[in-house]
Amino acid sequence: MKKQLIMEKALELFAKQGFEATSVQQITEHCGISKGAFYLSFKSKDELITALIDHFMNQLTSDIDYVVRNTNKDDLLYTFYYTIFHTSYQHSDFARLLMKEQSHAFNNDLLEKLHYFDRLIGMTILSMLEQIYGEQVSETKYDLMYCIKGFMNTYSQLVVFYNVPLDLELLSNSLVEKTDLLAQHTTVPFISEEIIQLFTSPMNEAVTKDQILDILAPKIEEMEDSMEKESLVLLKEQLEEQTLSPVIIRGLIENIRNQPHCKWIAFLLRRYYEF
């Protein structure tokens, strides 16, 4: 797909030069397309950067959401950390760009989008903490959430910026131990529920059928024939007219969740059906 080609080639240039130093002209020359062809896919360079952010953050958010919903309590914390760093490895070029440039290269709309995904990840972390520790962390779970985000950000720099092999299993086990110690021994909470509501209240809105259909329709149109496309068609029909059992719906969502361009749809459907 032309949009995918532009995103891949633009990322190569962004990785070498940065966002601000890369022009639309350079992107089109690197892709071997005209400016007109570029603007048929993206209205501007900012829209292209937004699409790249969506793609990377959709992968990360969807992966950890799936882990939290489908991993047993004893393995959950380890699997969570391992998934974070494995995904960072897979998308290291773009993760590096985000870490280096988001503080000064993005406009307010792009920064708000990053904040949106950050809040989504925070909600997933809270759900994980409640599953693992229950009432034990009822007073400190928000502080623990920010500690876990700190681990994610700090150790991701090792994964992303240093071209050396890292033992992700050892790293994940080490962070499980640290998190357990904090959960068991932290007694002085700092972040209250009242403070956290200032940031999370917009995220409590339910996912609507129309929101998902708006994403599904163009995705089906642009995909080539495949099992994933057939599953998307059936899921769209299910949203429009309820005919399938929850077991079949789960199976259809499972069919699409590993397809990079369908992960976000799978995430939204899991929230919509409360799986």
N, C-alpha and C positions, 0 to 999 in steps of 0.2 A: 504494500500500500504506500502511496506517495507520502502521506503524512508520516508514516513510520520511517521512511527513508530520510525525510527532512530531519526528524527528531534524532535519528542515529548519527547522521552526518554533522548536524549542528552540535551535538554533544561532543564529538571529536574536536571541533574547533573551540568550543567553550572550555574544554579540559586543557587545551594548550594556551589559550589567550585570555580566558575569563569572559564573563557575560558582556561587560561594557565595551571591551575592545573588539568584539566580534560584530560585524555588520551583516545586514540582510544580504548585501551584495556578495560578501565572502561566503555566506551559507549557500546561496544559489549556485555560485561557481563551484563550490566543493561538491554539491549535489549533481551538478551538470543539468540544471533546470533553469528556466527563465524566472524573472521576478514575478511575472504574472502567474506562473504555476505555483510559486510560493504563496502568493496572496489568495489563491483559491483555497489553500489549506489553512493558512493562518493570517489573521488580519494585521498582525504586527509581531515584532520580535518578543515583546512582552507576552503575547498570547502563546507563542511557542515555548517560552520559558515556563509559563503556567502549565502547559500541557506536559512538560517534562517533570515538573514538580508533582502534578497529579499522578503521573505514571509511577514515579518512584515511591511517593507516599502511599498511593493505593496499594502497592505491593506490600510495603512494610505493615501498614495498618491492617490489611486483610489477613496477612500471615499471622500476626500476633493475636488478632481476634479469633481466628480459627483455632489456634493453639489453646487459648484460654477456655474456649467453649468445648474442646474435644480431648483434653489431656487429663488423666487422673491426677488427683491432688498431690500424690507423692512425687510425681515427675514434673509437675507443672512449672515450677520456678526454673528448674534447669532447662527445660524445653523452651521456655520463654526467652531466657538469655541467649541460648544457642541460636534460636531463630533470628533474634535481633542482629547478632554479629554475622551470621551466615548471609543474611539478606544484605548487610552492609558490604560484605565481600563481593557479592554478586553484582552490586550496583556501585562499586567503589568510585568510579569516575564521577558520577553525579553526586554521591554522598560527599566527596571531597569538595566539589564546587559549592554545595550548600553550606558546608562548614566554613569555607573561606570567604564567601561573598555575600551571605544573606544579611550581614550586619550593615552593609553599605551600598549594595548594588540593586536591591529590590525596591520597587515602589510600594505604597501602602497596601494596594490590593493583593500583591504577591505575599507580603508579610502577613496579612490577615489570613490568607490561605494556609500558610505554614502554621499560624496560631490555631486555626481550625483543626488541622490534623493533630497538632500537639494536644489539644483538648480531647480529641477522640482517643488517642493513645492513653491519656491520663485516665479516662473512664474505664478503659480495658484493664489498666493496671489496678485500679481500685477493685474491680470485679475479681481479679486474680487474688488480691490480698484477702478479700472477704472469703473466697473459697478455701484458701490455705489456712488462714489464721483465725477466722471467725471473730468472736467477741474479744479475743485477746488483743486485737489491734483497733478496737472501736474508737479509741481516743487518739490514736497516733497514725491512723491509716493515711491521712493526707500528707503528713510529714514523710512517711515511708514512700508514698508515691513519688514525691520530689527527690528523695534519696535514690530511688531506682532510676528515675530519669537522669540523675547526675551520673550514676554508673553507666547508663547507656551512652550518654554523650561523651563522657571522658574516655571510656575504654574503646568506643568506636573510633576515636582518633588513632589509637594504636592500630586498629584494623585497617583504617582507610589511608593514613598518611605514611606508614612505614612498610616498605615492600619487603617484608620478611615473613616467613611462615610462622603463624601463631597457632598454638594448640587451643582450638575453640572449646574443646571439652574441658580442659583444665581451667580456662578462663571462666566458663559458665559455672563449674563446680565451685570455684573460688568466690564468685559473686553470690551464689546460693548461700554459702557459709556466712558471708558478710550480711546478707539480707536477713537471714535467720537470727543472727546476733542482734541486729537492730530491732527486729520484730519482738524478740523475747525480752530485751533489756531497756528499750527506750521508755521513759516514764514521764517526760516533760514535753507535751505537745506544744507546737508553736502555731501551726496552721489550723484554724477552726473551720467548721462547716460553713459558718456565715461568710468567711473570707472566700472559701472555695466556690460558693454559689455565685459570686460575682463573675467568675470565669466560666462556670459550667452550665449555668441556667439555659443558654441558647441551645446547648447540646441535648437537652432533655426532650426536645420536640420529636414526636414519632415520625418515622419514615413513612411517607404516603405512597399509595399505589401509583398516583400520577407522576410522582418524582421518579420512580423506578421505570415506569413505562416511557418517560421522556428519554431516559438513557438507553433502554433496551432497543427501541425502534431503530435508531441510527446504527447501533452496534450490530444488529442482525443484518442490516442492509449492507454494511461494509465488509462483513466476514465472508470468507470462502466456505463452501459446503464442508461440513465436518460434524462430528458428534457434538462438539460444543455449540455450533450454530443450531442444530436440531434441538438441543436442550434449551437454548435461549428461546426458540420459537414456542416450545411447549410451556415454558415458564411465563412467557408473555400471554399465551392463551389462558393459562391458569389465573393470572391476575385479572384478566377481563371477564372470565367466567369460571367460577370455582367448581372444578370437576375431579381433581386428583386428590389422593390421600396424602397425609403428611409424610408417609414413608417414601412415596414416589417423589414428592417435592424435594425432600432431603437428598434423594439420589440424583435428581437433576442438578441441584446446586453443587453437589459433590463433583458431577461431571465437568462443571465449568470452573471450579475454584482454582485449578492449577494453570489455567490458560491466562497468561499475563494480562491480556486486555479484558478479561472477564472477572478478575479478582474483586474489583470494586462492586460490581453487580452482585456477586455472591455475598459479599459483606452486607450490602443493603438488604438483600433478600433474607439473610439470616436474622437481621434485626426486625424486618417487617413481619416474618412468621414466628419470631421469638424462639428460634432454635438455639 
